[in-house]
Amino acid sequence: MSNEIDHRPWGKYEVIFDSPKVKIKQITVKPQKRLSYQYHNHRTEDWIIIEGEAKITLDDDIVWRSPGERIRIKTGQVHRVNNPSFDNDLIFIEVQTGTYFGEDDIVRLEDDFNRE
């Protein structure tokens, strides 16, 4: 069975593991792109940087993470990840834990691509 790959305007994600208790994705963010400023009501996310530098906005604070580093985004915490590179993709693993992992648990506060 092949993994689910979903292409987005900022890059793509691939679901590499999915169960009722955890969902794991590999996320690729294109150079100079960023995800929406968002939060989730039903899940916590742990991000582990694989390639590139991640500029992360977490509750209006900016933090940076490099390959091998991680960050935890708690349920309800407003967050965004940005790839500041002009040349290289940002790749990280996202481990979701909680009670619900549907894409409709994304509450977007701001989005570069006018998604709701």
All heavy atoms as an XYZ file, in Angstrom:
979
protein
N       0.842     -1.187      0.000
C       0.000      0.000      0.000
C       0.886      1.249      0.000
O       1.802      1.368      0.807
C      -0.874     -0.030      1.257
C      -1.814      1.118      1.380
S      -2.910      0.830      2.783
C      -3.099      2.483      3.331
N       0.638      2.174     -0.899
C       1.450      3.378     -0.967
C       0.969      4.401      0.058
O      -0.194      4.416      0.451
C       1.397      3.979     -2.371
O       0.084      4.383     -2.676
N       1.875      5.252      0.481
C       1.551      6.290      1.439
C       0.770      7.401      0.757
O       0.939      7.664     -0.427
C       2.830      6.857      2.057
C       3.559      5.836      2.913
O       2.972      4.861      3.363
N       4.826      6.058      3.129
N      -0.066      8.060      1.530
C      -0.855      9.187      1.035
C       0.050     10.404      0.889
O       0.710     10.806      1.843
C      -1.975      9.485      2.042
C      -2.721     10.767      1.781
C      -3.600     11.174      2.962
O      -3.884     10.344      3.832
O      -3.986     12.360      2.991
N       0.111     10.993     -0.313
C       0.869     12.216     -0.560
C      -0.115     13.290     -0.976
O      -0.938     13.083     -1.868
C       1.944     12.018     -1.646
C       2.964     10.964     -1.192
C       2.639     13.339     -1.952
C       4.002     10.629     -2.233
N      -0.026     14.435     -0.319
C      -0.927     15.547     -0.603
C      -0.079     16.767     -0.962
O       0.725     17.231     -0.160
C      -1.804     15.841      0.624
C      -2.985     16.734      0.301
O      -2.941     17.451     -0.715
O      -3.951     16.731      1.069
N      -0.254     17.266     -2.187
C       0.472     18.449     -2.642
C      -0.303     19.695     -2.240
O      -1.521     19.756     -2.400
C       0.691     18.390     -4.152
C       1.616     17.277     -4.541
N       2.979     17.441     -4.603
C       1.376     15.977     -4.848
C       3.540     16.295     -4.943
N       2.583     15.385     -5.106
N       0.420     20.666     -1.730
C      -0.139     21.942     -1.276
C       0.610     23.083     -1.960
O       1.702     22.878     -2.501
C       0.007     22.069      0.252
C      -0.719     20.990      1.054
C      -2.224     21.153      0.878
N      -2.991     20.076      1.474
C      -3.794     20.225      2.516
N      -3.935     21.386      3.091
N      -4.482     19.192      2.959
N       0.081     24.312     -1.913
C       0.784     25.431     -2.568
C       2.166     25.701     -1.966
O       3.044     26.232     -2.636
C      -0.139     26.632     -2.348
C      -1.397     26.124     -1.759
C      -1.206     24.707     -1.355
N       2.372     25.335     -0.727
C       3.652     25.554     -0.034
C       4.611     24.377     -0.154
O       5.759     24.467      0.239
C       3.417     25.871      1.444
C       2.435     24.967      2.132
C       1.124     25.248      2.401
C       2.655     23.638      2.618
N       0.526     24.180      3.032
C       1.445     23.181      3.176
C       3.766     22.782      2.638
C       1.312     21.911      3.739
C       3.629     21.530      3.201
C       2.417     21.108      3.746
N       4.140     23.231     -0.662
C       4.985     22.041     -0.754
C       4.137     20.784     -0.765
O       3.194     20.668     -1.538
N       4.456     19.829      0.148
C       3.676     18.597      0.197
C       3.860     17.927      1.551
O       4.777     18.259      2.304
C       4.115     17.624     -0.900
C       5.546     17.121     -0.734
C       5.950     16.172     -1.837
C       7.398     15.733     -1.648
N       7.842     14.801     -2.669
N       2.947     16.998      1.833
C       3.163     16.116      2.975
C       2.823     14.694      2.573
O       2.008     14.455      1.691
C       2.375     16.557      4.214
C       0.877     16.391      4.152
C       0.271     15.149      4.397
C       0.055     17.463      3.871
C      -1.105     15.000      4.360
C      -1.324     17.325      3.837
C      -1.889     16.091      4.083
O      -3.250     15.943      4.042
N       3.496     13.758      3.239
C       3.269     12.340      3.029
C       2.956     11.700      4.367
O       3.719     11.840      5.322
C       4.508     11.694      2.422
C       4.364     10.208      2.190
C       5.600      9.582      1.543
O       6.568     10.307      1.263
O       5.579      8.360      1.326
N       1.819     11.025      4.445
C       1.468     10.296      5.653
C       2.270      8.999      5.648
O       2.125      8.183      4.740
C      -0.046     10.010      5.725
C      -0.372      9.173      6.953
C      -0.839     11.317      5.735
N       3.135      8.831      6.652
C       3.968      7.634      6.695
C       3.500      6.633      7.756
O       3.927      5.487      7.744
C       5.463      7.981      6.854
C       5.713      8.857      8.075
C       5.971      8.682      5.612
C       7.178      9.202      8.289
N       2.600      7.061      8.637
C       1.996      6.149      9.610
C       0.697      6.773     10.092
O       0.639      7.971     10.352
C       2.938      5.911     10.798
C       2.406      4.914     11.797
C       2.500      3.550     11.556
C       1.805      5.349     12.961
C       1.996      2.626     12.472
C       1.308      4.429     13.882
C       1.400      3.076     13.644
N      -0.357      5.944     10.197
C      -1.662      6.459     10.614
C      -2.356      5.396     11.461
O      -2.558      4.268     10.997
C      -2.497      6.795      9.379
C      -3.729      7.619      9.691
O      -3.973      7.933     10.872
O      -4.459      7.937      8.738
N      -2.699      5.759     12.688
C      -3.430      4.859     13.575
C      -4.391      5.699     14.406
O      -4.334      6.933     14.362
C      -2.450      4.094     14.486
O      -2.028      4.902     15.566
N      -5.270      5.095     15.163
C      -6.199      5.884     15.986
C      -5.511      6.733     17.055
O      -6.086      7.702     17.527
C      -7.083      4.820     16.633
C      -7.016      3.644     15.711
C      -5.616      3.665     15.156
N      -4.257      6.410     17.423
C      -3.586      7.133     18.502
C      -2.476      8.070     18.046
O      -2.064      8.949     18.790
C      -3.014      6.136     19.503
C      -4.100      5.344     20.189
C      -3.555      4.498     21.282
C      -4.719      3.746     21.910
N      -4.385      3.160     23.171
N      -1.988      7.880     16.819
C      -0.893      8.713     16.326
C      -0.933      8.765     14.793
O      -1.339      7.804     14.141
C       0.484      8.200     16.822
C       0.810      6.842     16.234
C       1.591      9.187     16.543
N      -0.527      9.921     14.248
C      -0.367     10.078     12.799
C       0.991     10.721     12.577
O       1.339     11.691     13.255
C      -1.476     10.957     12.229
C      -1.496     11.055     10.718
C      -2.720     11.835     10.247
C      -3.106     11.465      8.845
N      -4.356     12.123      8.458
N       1.759     10.168     11.638
C       3.102     10.679     11.365
C       3.183     11.085      9.893
O       2.806     10.315      9.009
C       4.175      9.625     11.690
C       4.055      9.206     13.163
C       5.572     10.179     11.386
C       4.962      8.057     13.548
N       3.671     12.311      9.669
C       3.819     12.843      8.314
C       5.251     13.286      8.085
O       5.919     13.754      9.013
C       2.939     14.084      8.116
C       1.455     13.858      8.194
C       0.741     15.188      8.012
C      -0.761     15.050      8.032
N      -1.404     16.377      7.873
N       5.707     13.170      6.834
C       6.915     13.864      6.399
C       6.446     15.075      5.609
O       5.698     14.937      4.632
C       7.803     12.986      5.528
C       9.041     13.736      5.056
C       9.994     12.850      4.285
O      10.445     11.844      4.793
N      10.286     13.250      3.048
N       6.858     16.253      6.042
C       6.409     17.509      5.440
C       7.582     18.178      4.738
O       8.672     18.292      5.306
C       5.805     18.435      6.507
C       4.570     17.740      7.119
C       5.456     19.801      5.916
C       3.919     18.492      8.247
N       7.356     18.600      3.495
C       8.357     19.307      2.703
C       7.812     20.696      2.376
O       6.739     20.817      1.786
C       8.668     18.554      1.394
O       9.120     17.234      1.726
C       9.718     19.272      0.580
N       8.566     21.733      2.779
C       8.174     23.118      2.521
C       9.153     23.689      1.495
O      10.374     23.672      1.699
C       8.191     23.964      3.814
C       7.690     25.383      3.530
C       7.346     23.305      4.904
N       8.617     24.190      0.386
C       9.431     24.763     -0.678
C      10.160     26.017     -0.188
O       9.708     26.678      0.754
C       8.542     25.150     -1.870
C       7.847     24.001     -2.543
C       6.917     24.545     -3.628
C       6.061     23.466     -4.244
N       5.097     24.028     -5.218
N      11.270     26.376     -0.863
C      11.980     27.600     -0.501
C      11.066     28.825     -0.513
O      10.214     28.978     -1.400
C      13.063     27.723     -1.582
C      13.301     26.308     -2.018
C      11.938     25.657     -1.949
N      11.223     29.672      0.519
C      10.491     30.929      0.656
C       8.978     30.746      0.836
O       8.206     31.674      0.605
C      10.770     31.851     -0.533
C      12.201     32.348     -0.572
C      12.489     33.320      0.560
O      11.915     34.394      0.621
N      13.369     32.930      1.476
N       8.533     29.564      1.247
C       7.106     29.315      1.486
C       6.883     29.078      2.979
O       7.803     28.766      3.727
C       6.614     28.102      0.693
C       6.742     28.239     -0.803
C       5.829     29.303     -1.346
C       5.934     29.360     -2.877
N       5.230     30.496     -3.426
N       5.628     29.232      3.389
C       5.264     28.985      4.777
C       3.846     28.456      4.850
O       3.023     28.712      3.958
C       5.416     30.244      5.619
C       4.510     31.384      5.204
C       4.809     32.629      5.994
N       3.866     33.691      5.634
C       3.784     34.845      6.251
N       4.586     35.112      7.260
N       2.906     35.757      5.863
N       3.581     27.726      5.917
C       2.242     27.208      6.163
C       1.395     28.303      6.794
O       1.913     29.341      7.213
C       2.302     25.983      7.087
C       2.695     24.655      6.413
C       4.110     24.670      5.892
C       2.496     23.511      7.375
N       0.111     28.070      6.898
C      -0.776     29.064      7.502
C      -0.484     29.211      8.984
O       0.055     28.311      9.634
C      -2.240     28.680      7.271
O      -2.509     27.410      7.797
N      -0.826     30.373      9.527
C      -0.764     30.628     10.965
C      -2.024     30.001     11.528
O      -3.132     30.420     11.186
C      -0.696     32.135     11.203
C      -0.218     32.534     12.576
C       0.847     31.877     13.186
C      -0.810     33.585     13.246
C       1.300     32.265     14.437
C      -0.362     33.978     14.498
C       0.696     33.310     15.089
O       1.141     33.697     16.339
N      -1.880     28.979     12.371
C      -2.991     28.090     12.680
C      -2.892     27.516     14.082
O      -1.866     27.656     14.747
C      -3.012     26.943     11.671
C      -1.740     26.108     11.705
C      -1.708     25.030     10.641
O      -2.065     23.896     10.932
N      -1.289     25.387      9.425
N      -3.960     26.833     14.473
C      -3.936     26.026     15.695
C      -4.864     24.842     15.508
O      -5.612     24.765     14.533
C      -4.318     26.849     16.933
C      -5.732     27.348     16.975
C      -6.749     26.609     17.580
C      -6.083     28.578     16.422
C      -8.057     27.066     17.620
C      -7.378     29.050     16.461
C      -8.365     28.292     17.062
O      -9.658     28.738     17.104
N      -4.779     23.901     16.459
C      -5.596     22.686     16.419
C      -6.300     22.521     17.763
O      -5.718     22.798     18.810
C      -4.736     21.447     16.144
C      -3.815     21.618     14.981
N      -4.256     21.607     13.674
C      -2.481     21.832     14.917
C      -3.228     21.797     12.864
N      -2.139     21.940     13.597
N      -7.518     22.032     17.724
C      -8.292     21.802     18.946
C      -8.128     20.398     19.513
O      -8.466     20.166     20.671
C      -9.776     22.059     18.681
C     -10.069     23.526     18.475
O      -9.666     24.365     19.258
N     -10.759     23.846     17.387
N      -7.653     19.469     18.710
C      -7.699     18.063     19.122
C      -6.360     17.332     19.077
O      -6.330     16.125     19.275
C      -8.707     17.302     18.250
C     -10.075     17.888     18.300
N     -10.908     17.744     19.380
C     -10.739     18.663     17.410
C     -12.043     18.380     19.147
N     -11.964     18.946     17.957
N      -5.275     18.035     18.792
C      -4.000     17.321     18.692
C      -2.815     18.189     19.112
O      -2.854     19.410     19.023
C      -3.777     16.791     17.289
C      -3.584     17.865     16.221
C      -3.352     17.190     14.874
N      -3.088     18.112     13.811
C      -3.861     18.259     12.740
N      -4.965     17.546     12.615
N      -3.536     19.102     11.789
N      -1.772     17.498     19.545
C      -0.454     18.062     19.796
C       0.444     17.584     18.666
O       0.270     16.473     18.159
C       0.078     17.579     21.167
O      -0.718     18.157     22.197
C       1.530     17.970     21.380
N       1.384     18.433     18.258
C       2.318     18.054     17.207
C       3.751     18.188     17.710
O       4.087     19.167     18.369
C       2.136     18.938     15.965
C       0.784     18.785     15.315
C       0.566     19.700     14.134
O       1.344     20.660     13.930
O      -0.411     19.455     13.400
N       4.559     17.195     17.390
C       5.996     17.257     17.615
C       6.665     17.264     16.257
O       6.377     16.397     15.419
C       6.470     16.052     18.438
C       6.025     16.143     19.877
O       6.635     16.925     20.622
O       5.073     15.436     20.248
N       7.520     18.266     16.027
C       8.229     18.387     14.757
C       9.704     18.084     14.971
O      10.323     18.606     15.908
C       8.118     19.799     14.190
C       6.736     20.238     13.812
C       5.608     19.477     13.714
C       6.337     21.569     13.483
N       4.539     20.246     13.335
C       4.953     21.548     13.192
C       7.009     22.779     13.411
C       4.245     22.684     12.821
C       6.300     23.915     13.049
C       4.930     23.858     12.749
N      10.278     17.273     14.101
C      11.703     16.944     14.117
C      12.275     17.365     12.766
O      11.849     16.849     11.720
C      11.935     15.445     14.358
C      11.229     15.003     15.648
C      13.431     15.140     14.412
C      10.998     13.518     15.738
N      13.205     18.290     12.779
C      13.759     18.819     11.533
C      14.746     17.808     10.944
O      15.630     17.318     11.632
C      14.463     20.180     11.772
C      13.530     21.158     12.513
C      14.959     20.767     10.443
C      12.184     21.396     11.869
N      14.578     17.525      9.657
C      15.431     16.572      8.939
C      16.438     17.306      8.046
O      17.623     17.012      8.073
C      14.582     15.612      8.067
C      13.514     14.906      8.910
C      15.475     14.610      7.330
C      14.049     14.088     10.054
N      15.941     18.265      7.254
C      16.800     19.045      6.346
C      16.346     20.490      6.360
O      15.147     20.771      6.387
C      16.701     18.534      4.901
C      17.310     17.191      4.657
C      17.214     16.778      3.189
O      17.137     17.656      2.298
O      17.214     15.564      2.934
N      17.316     21.414      6.297
C      17.010     22.831      6.216
C      16.870     23.469      7.589
O      17.014     22.820      8.623
N      16.596     24.774      7.556
C      16.392     25.554      8.774
C      14.925     25.930      8.853
O      14.344     26.376      7.858
C      17.241     26.820      8.759
C      18.732     26.574      8.693
C      19.279     25.977      9.981
O      18.811     26.361     11.075
O      20.170     25.115      9.891
N      14.325     25.764     10.017
C      12.915     26.094     10.209
C      12.790     27.361     11.042
O      13.339     27.438     12.144
C      12.202     24.944     10.910
N      12.098     28.335     10.498
C      11.734     29.531     11.248
C      10.290     29.302     11.707
O       9.379     29.237     10.883
C      11.839     30.776     10.370
C      11.457     32.052     11.090
C      11.553     33.249     10.151
C      11.120     34.515     10.847
N      11.121     35.665      9.903
N      10.104     29.170     13.004
C       8.813     28.781     13.554
C       8.242     29.930     14.382
O       8.929     30.469     15.254
C       8.967     27.520     14.430
C       9.535     26.364     13.592
C       7.634     27.146     15.078
C      10.095     25.227     14.410
N       7.012     30.293     14.086
C       6.287     31.243     14.911
C       5.405     30.429     15.842
O       4.608     29.605     15.392
C       5.423     32.188     14.047
O       6.247     32.798     13.064
C       4.755     33.256     14.908
N       5.567     30.650     17.145
C       4.841     29.901     18.159
C       4.277     30.904     19.154
O       5.034     31.515     19.915
C       5.786     28.901     18.838
C       5.178     27.836     19.712
C       4.222     26.950     18.922
C       6.264     26.997     20.339
N       2.948     31.103     19.103
C       2.299     32.109     19.964
C       2.998     33.465     19.858
O       3.322     34.095     20.855
C       2.265     31.642     21.419
C       1.262     30.530     21.657
O       0.266     30.449     20.909
O       1.470     29.750     22.594
N       3.256     33.914     18.639
C       3.851     35.221     18.325
C       5.336     35.342     18.648
O       5.909     36.413     18.481
C       3.074     36.363     18.993
C       1.656     36.486     18.456
O       1.472     36.321     17.238
O       0.738     36.732     19.254
N       5.978     34.279     19.131
C       7.431     34.273     19.329
C       8.073     33.537     18.154
O       7.511     32.583     17.632
C       7.816     33.568     20.631
C       7.377     34.336     21.864
O       7.409     35.592     21.830
O       6.992     33.691     22.862
N       9.285     33.965     17.764
C      10.026     33.317     16.685
C      11.088     32.421     17.311
O      11.862     32.860     18.162
C      10.710     34.351     15.763
C       9.687     35.323     15.161
C      11.522     33.649     14.671
C       8.719     34.710     14.204
N      11.110     31.158     16.876
C      12.156     30.226     17.288
C      12.711     29.557     16.037
O      12.020     29.436     15.023
C      11.634     29.169     18.297
C      11.231     29.824     19.604
C      10.471     28.391     17.729
N      13.964     29.143     16.102
C      14.629     28.506     14.979
C      14.980     27.083     15.359
O      15.362     26.812     16.497
C      15.897     29.262     14.606
C      15.626     30.615     14.039
C      15.373     31.766     14.737
C      15.565     30.968     12.667
N      15.154     32.818     13.873
C      15.273     32.344     12.588
C      15.732     30.248     11.482
C      15.145     33.016     11.384
C      15.607     30.917     10.272
C      15.320     32.290     10.233
N      14.874     26.174     14.389
C      15.275     24.790     14.590
C      16.074     24.332     13.375
O      15.759     24.685     12.236
C      14.070     23.869     14.801
C      13.308     24.114     16.098
C      14.145     23.758     17.311
N      13.421     23.872     18.562
C      13.359     24.964     19.317
N      13.966     26.061     18.928
N      12.696     24.956     20.465
N      17.113     23.533     13.642
C      18.023     22.996     12.630
C      17.890     21.479     12.586
O      17.258     20.885     13.472
C      19.466     23.368     12.997
O      19.610     24.772     13.028
N      18.510     20.822     11.599
C      18.417     19.368     11.512
C      18.787     18.680     12.833
O      19.774     19.038     13.483
C      19.403     19.009     10.398
C      19.340     20.209      9.499
C      19.239     21.382     10.444
N      17.944     17.724     13.218
C      18.126     16.992     14.463
C      17.432     17.619     15.655
O      17.309     16.986     16.703
N      16.969     18.855     15.511
C      16.276     19.538     16.612
C      14.778     19.336     16.484
O      14.262     19.023     15.417
C      16.630     21.023     16.629
C      18.092     21.276     16.923
C      18.448     22.747     17.000
O      17.826     23.562     16.282
O      19.355     23.077     17.768
N      14.081     19.561     17.594
C      12.634     19.339     17.620
C      11.933     20.464     18.359
O      12.555     21.247     19.053
C      12.320     18.000     18.256
C      12.762     17.909     19.704
C      12.596     16.545     20.320
N      13.422     15.583     19.624
C      13.064     14.327     19.357
N      11.918     13.866     19.769
N      13.862     13.519     18.718
N      10.607     20.472     18.197
C       9.762     21.425     18.920
C       8.403     20.778     19.135
O       7.949     19.984     18.309
C       9.639     22.770     18.151
C       8.968     23.827     19.034
C       8.904     22.576     16.824
C       9.124     25.231     18.490
N       7.760     21.110     20.240
C       6.410     20.613     20.532
C       5.425     21.769     20.395
O       5.627     22.840     20.941
C       6.334     20.029     21.936
C       4.874     19.737     22.343
C       4.778     18.815     23.492
N       5.085     17.471     22.983
C       5.073     16.389     23.749
N       4.807     16.475     25.022
N       5.336     15.210     23.220
N       4.345     21.513     19.654
C       3.236     22.452     19.514
C       2.048     21.841     20.243
O       1.519     20.807     19.829
C       2.901     22.739     18.029
C       4.075     23.451     17.352
C       1.675     23.613     17.925
C       4.918     22.584     16.521
N       1.648     22.465     21.336
C       0.572     21.925     22.163
C      -0.797     22.232     21.559
O      -0.952     23.175     20.775
C       0.658     22.500     23.577
C       1.938     22.131     24.287
C       2.020     22.814     25.631
C       3.366     22.529     26.280
N       3.541     23.323     27.496
N      -1.783     21.456     21.946
C      -3.161     21.683     21.515
C      -3.550     23.132     21.811
O      -3.315     23.625     22.910
C      -4.109     20.723     22.254
O      -3.695     19.391     22.015
C      -5.553     20.915     21.794
N      -4.084     23.830     20.808
C      -4.526     25.211     20.968
C      -3.435     26.248     20.794
O      -3.730     27.444     20.759
N      -2.192     25.837     20.660
C      -1.084     26.781     20.503
C      -1.016     27.249     19.050
O      -0.995     26.438     18.119
C       0.218     26.097     20.918
C       1.285     27.026     21.372
C       2.416     26.295     22.091
O       2.673     25.114     21.859
N       3.107     27.008     22.944
N      -0.972     28.560     18.839
C      -0.933     29.129     17.494
C       0.489     28.985     16.945
O       1.462     29.295     17.640
C      -1.388     30.602     17.513
C      -1.385     31.185     16.113
C      -2.772     30.724     18.135
N       0.589     28.509     15.692
C       1.908     28.220     15.144
C       1.933     28.344     13.621
O       0.913     28.322     12.966
C       2.357     26.806     15.553
C       1.441     25.731     15.048
N       0.233     25.446     15.642
C       1.543     24.877     13.996
C      -0.350     24.459     14.990
N       0.422     24.099     13.975
N       3.175     28.453     13.134
C       3.433     28.510     11.694
C       4.896     28.120     11.481
O       5.745     28.441     12.299
C       3.190     29.921     11.180
C       3.904     30.278      9.893
C       3.637     31.705      9.472
N       2.476     31.692      8.611
C       1.754     32.758      8.299
N       2.054     33.932      8.786
N       0.723     32.650      7.505
N       5.172     27.458     10.379
C       6.555     27.177     10.012
C       6.843     27.822      8.663
O       5.993     27.834      7.771
C       6.869     25.658      9.995
C       6.074     24.940      8.921
C       8.360     25.409      9.833
N       8.050     28.384      8.562
C       8.474     29.113      7.379
C       9.824     28.550      6.926
O      10.686     28.272      7.764
C       8.609     30.595      7.754
C       9.138     31.457      6.628
O       8.942     31.161      5.460
N       9.813     32.529      6.989
N       9.996     28.379      5.618
C      11.288     27.997      5.063
C      11.959     29.264      4.528
O      11.606     29.742      3.454
C      11.124     26.967      3.950
C      12.453     26.550      3.358
O      13.507     27.025      3.765
N      12.405     25.663      2.386
N      12.942     29.804      5.262
C      13.568     31.050      4.823
C      14.591     30.881      3.702
O      15.050     31.871      3.142
C      14.250     31.556      6.107
C      14.576     30.309      6.859
C      13.445     29.347      6.557
N      14.937     29.646      3.344
C      15.942     29.404      2.309
C      15.450     29.866      0.938
O      14.266     29.769      0.625
C      16.285     27.911      2.246
O      17.161     27.651      1.163
N      16.374     30.331      0.139
C      16.066     30.686     -1.244
C      16.269     29.498     -2.183
O      15.813     29.524     -3.321
C      16.930     31.860     -1.720
C      16.524     33.176     -1.123
C      17.165     33.659      0.007
C      15.493     33.920     -1.662
C      16.788     34.859      0.572
C      15.096     35.128     -1.103
C      15.761     35.598      0.019
N      16.981     28.453     -1.708
C      17.402     27.371     -2.597
C      16.960     25.975     -2.179
O      16.804     25.110     -3.036
C      18.937     27.360     -2.706
C      19.492     28.678     -3.209
O      19.000     29.180     -4.240
O      20.409     29.210     -2.555
N      16.811     25.715     -0.875
C      16.643     24.352     -0.390
C      15.297     24.128      0.285
O      14.765     25.028      0.944
C      17.759     24.012      0.605
C      19.123     24.154     -0.020
O      19.392     23.581     -1.073
N      19.990     24.932      0.603
N      14.796     22.922      0.126
C      13.569     22.538      0.816
C      13.815     22.416      2.320
O      14.935     22.100      2.752
C      13.069     21.175      0.315
C      12.468     21.226     -1.079
O      12.116     22.326     -1.558
O      12.344     20.145     -1.694
N      12.785     22.648      3.088
C      12.753     22.334      4.513
C      11.969     21.029      4.639
O      10.859     20.924      4.110
C      12.045     23.442      5.289
C      11.638     23.112      6.729
C      12.850     22.860      7.599
C      10.770     24.227      7.296
N      12.553     20.028      5.299
C      11.882     18.743      5.478
C      11.859     18.427      6.963
O      12.894     18.513      7.636
C      12.590     17.617      4.695
C      12.617     17.953      3.196
C      11.896     16.276      4.944
C      13.444     17.006      2.354
N      10.671     18.082      7.473
C      10.577     17.679      8.870
C       9.534     16.590      9.034
O       8.670     16.388      8.185
C      10.304     18.874      9.787
C       9.006     19.600      9.573
C       7.891     19.327     10.349
C       8.905     20.597      8.615
C       6.700     20.022     10.169
C       7.721     21.298      8.429
C       6.613     21.008      9.208
N       9.665     15.872     10.142
C       8.708     14.842     10.520
C       7.754     15.454     11.537
O       8.184     16.129     12.467
C       9.411     13.611     11.138
C      10.404     12.996     10.142
C       8.384     12.581     11.633
C       9.792     12.463      8.865
N       6.467     15.236     11.332
C       5.437     15.716     12.248
C       4.766     14.500     12.881
O       4.236     13.650     12.160
C       4.411     16.552     11.495
C       3.250     17.030     12.344
C       2.266     17.839     11.528
O       2.471     19.063     11.399
O       1.308     17.235     10.991
N       4.801     14.431     14.204
C       4.144     13.362     14.943
C       2.942     13.972     15.656
O       3.097     14.817     16.541
C       5.097     12.697     15.959
C       4.370     11.588     16.714
C       6.340     12.161     15.266
N       1.748     13.568     15.226
C       0.507     14.078     15.819
C       0.006     13.080     16.861
O      -0.081     11.880     16.578
C      -0.572     14.253     14.754
C      -0.198     15.184     13.635
C      -1.252     15.212     12.533
O      -2.283     14.560     12.608
N      -0.967     15.979     11.491
N      -0.324     13.593     18.046
C      -0.965     12.777     19.079
C      -2.181     13.532     19.581
O      -2.208     14.756     19.583
C      -0.008     12.471     20.248
O       0.522     13.702     20.757
C       1.135     11.567     19.814
N      -3.202     12.800     19.966
C      -4.420     13.444     20.445
C      -5.628     12.581     20.200
O      -5.528     11.351     20.142
N      -6.760     13.236     19.989
C      -8.022     12.511     19.848
C      -8.585     12.536     18.437
O      -9.505     11.785     18.130
C      -9.071     13.096     20.806
O      -9.254     14.489     20.510
C      -8.633     12.949     22.259
N      -8.036     13.413     17.559
C      -8.570     13.532     16.200
C      -7.492     14.129     15.313
O      -6.830     15.105     15.694
C      -9.817     14.419     16.202
C     -10.427     14.623     14.844
C     -11.069     13.575     14.182
C     -10.363     15.852     14.207
C     -11.619     13.759     12.912
C     -10.917     16.045     12.948
C     -11.540     14.987     12.320
O     -12.082     15.165     11.076
N      -7.303     13.562     14.105
C      -6.215     13.986     13.234
C      -6.680     14.495     11.866
O      -5.865     14.669     10.969
C      -5.228     12.827     13.032
C      -4.759     12.222     14.325
C      -4.982     10.889     14.601
C      -4.116     12.993     15.274
C      -4.553     10.326     15.789
C      -3.688     12.452     16.472
C      -3.901     11.111     16.733
N      -7.965     14.747     11.695
C      -8.480     15.206     10.408
C      -7.957     16.580     10.031
O      -7.660     17.415     10.882
N      -7.848     16.825      8.717
C      -7.388     18.122      8.222
C      -8.360     19.245      8.590
O      -7.974     20.410      8.608
C      -7.179     18.062      6.702
C      -5.988     17.214      6.284
C      -4.655     17.736      6.821
O      -4.285     18.878      6.512
O      -3.995     16.980      7.569
N      -9.612     18.903      8.906
C     -10.568     19.937      9.301
C     -10.354     20.398     10.743
O     -11.093     21.249     11.241
C     -12.013     19.476      9.080
C     -12.358     18.199      9.823
O     -11.450     17.512     10.330
O     -13.557     17.891      9.897
N      -9.325     19.896     11.427
C      -8.940     20.404     12.744
C      -7.924     21.539     12.623
O      -7.378     22.001     13.601
C      -8.376     19.271     13.624
C      -8.116     19.725     15.054
O      -8.897     20.551     15.571
O      -7.127     19.263     15.650
N      -7.663     21.997     11.406
C      -6.798     23.158     11.192
C      -7.673     24.405     11.250
O      -8.579     24.575     10.438
C      -6.078     23.088      9.833
C      -5.176     21.863      9.765
C      -5.273     24.370      9.589
C      -4.569     21.624      8.389
N      -7.396     25.279     12.223
C      -8.083     26.566     12.322
C      -7.082     27.611     11.850
O      -6.111     27.922     12.543
C      -8.551     26.855     13.762
C      -9.270     28.200     13.823
C      -9.439     25.732     14.268
N      -7.290     28.144     10.631
C      -6.360     29.097     10.031
C      -6.704     30.518     10.465
O      -7.831     30.970     10.280
C      -6.394     28.997      8.515
C      -5.802     27.717      7.982
C      -5.725     27.711      6.450
N      -5.084     26.508      5.977
C      -5.727     25.399      5.632
N      -7.042     25.363      5.681
N      -5.064     24.342      5.234
N      -5.699     31.226     10.981
C      -5.858     32.626     11.359
C      -5.337     33.552     10.266
O      -5.795     34.681     10.141
C      -5.117     32.901     12.674
C      -5.542     32.020     13.852
C      -4.678     32.304     15.065
C      -7.017     32.227     14.180
N      -4.357     33.057      9.504
C      -3.763     33.822      8.408
C      -3.202     32.814      7.417
O      -2.631     31.802      7.824
C      -2.641     34.702      8.971
C      -1.940     35.570      7.968
C      -0.816     36.376      8.625
O      -1.071     37.060      9.613
O       0.319     36.266      8.125
N      -3.348     33.100      6.109
C      -2.890     32.146      5.107
C      -2.453     32.885      3.849
O      -3.192     33.722      3.335
C      -4.009     31.147      4.775
C      -3.571     30.077      3.817
O      -2.733     29.236      4.212
O      -4.044     30.079      2.661
N      -1.256     32.555      3.366
C      -0.718     33.194      2.162
C      -1.472     32.815      0.894
O      -1.322     33.463     -0.133
C       0.759     32.816      1.974
C       1.654     33.371      3.066
O       1.226     34.265      3.818
O       2.802     32.884      3.179
N      -2.277     31.747      0.966
C      -2.949     31.218     -0.225
C      -4.465     31.364     -0.149
O      -5.185     30.699     -0.882
C      -2.531     29.749     -0.424
C      -1.039     29.581     -0.399
C      -0.412     29.080      0.730
C      -0.250     29.962     -1.482
C       0.973     28.938      0.783
C       1.135     29.835     -1.444
C       1.738     29.329     -0.318
N      -4.932     32.220      0.757
C      -6.357     32.547      0.908
C      -7.244     31.350      1.169
O      -8.396     31.296      0.722
C      -6.858     33.331     -0.323
C      -6.103     34.634     -0.499
O      -5.909     35.367      0.468
N      -5.675     34.919     -1.705
N      -6.704     30.366      1.916
C      -7.520     29.221      2.325
C      -8.184     29.547      3.654
O      -7.663     30.315      4.442
C      -6.653     27.961      2.473
C      -6.019     27.529      1.171
C      -5.031     26.425      1.366
N      -3.940     26.905      2.223
C      -3.029     26.113      2.788
N      -3.074     24.825      2.616
N      -2.060     26.622      3.522
N      -9.345     28.942      3.880
C     -10.051     29.161      5.139
C      -9.762     28.032      6.103
O      -9.373     26.975      5.766
C     -11.550     29.254      4.906
C     -11.879     30.517      4.139
C     -13.387     30.683      3.951
O     -14.173     29.928      4.529
O     -13.747     31.602      3.224
